[in-house]
Amino acid sequence: VQVVESGGGLVQPGGSLRLSCAVSGDIFRVANMAWHRQAPGKERELVAIVTSGGTAKYEDSVKGRFTISRDNAKNTVYLEMYSLKPEDTAVYYCNADVWHSFYTERVYWGQGTQVTVSS
């Protein structure tokens, strides 16, 4: 299974970015998909998570600014980020809970994509 993120970059405060994460390979179904981030010197934290049915939850600091969504046909999850702040600067990681059969599942992580918010 491959998990590939894209869409990171440098943006000014107040700007926006859209991250994408595509999951491919030996997949029976994909359950939860999520975005995490890790800033320098800090622990990795959960930013947003979405179930296969589309129910989403967010970390408090991003509520109202970030939107997580997914395309189940493409096994792809998105993170739309608005009103970005310097404190959003981090490496953003996608993960996916992948079922290979009715009995076998594993969580896979992407390699991360850098988001830098700076003027």
C-alpha positions, 0 to 999 in steps of 0.5 A, spaced: 500 500 500 502 506 498 500 513 501 502 519 497 501 526 500 501 532 495 500 540 496 504 543 501 508 549 500 510 556 502 504 561 504 503 567 507 499 568 513 491 569 512 492 564 505 490 558 504 492 551 501 489 544 499 493 538 501 491 531 498 493 524 500 492 518 495 492 511 498 493 505 493 495 498 492 492 492 496 485 495 498 479 491 500 476 498 503 479 504 507 476 506 514 478 512 517 483 517 514 486 522 518 491 528 517 496 529 523 502 534 523 508 535 527 512 542 528 519 542 530 520 540 537 513 538 538 510 532 538 505 529 532 498 531 533 492 529 530 489 535 526 482 532 523 479 525 521 474 523 517 470 516 517 468 512 511 461 515 512 464 522 512 463 524 519 469 529 521 472 531 527 477 537 528 483 539 533 480 545 536 485 550 533 483 548 526 476 548 527 472 553 522 479 554 518 480 547 516 476 542 512 477 535 511 473 531 506 474 524 502 473 521 495 471 514 497 472 512 489 479 514 489 481 512 496 483 520 497 483 524 502 483 532 502 485 537 507 483 544 505 486 550 510 484 557 510 486 563 514 493 560 515 497 562 521 504 561 522 503 556 528 500 552 522 507 551 520 509 543 520 510 537 516 503 534 515 502 527 515 496 523 512 494 516 515 489 511 513 486 505 516 486 500 510 482 493 510 486 488 506 480 483 507 474 482 512 480 480 517 486 484 516 487 491 517 493 496 518 494 503 519 499 506 513 502 513 513 505 517 508 511 521 507 509 527 509 508 534 506 511 541 509 507 547 510 510 553 511 506 559 513 510 565 513 511 572 510 
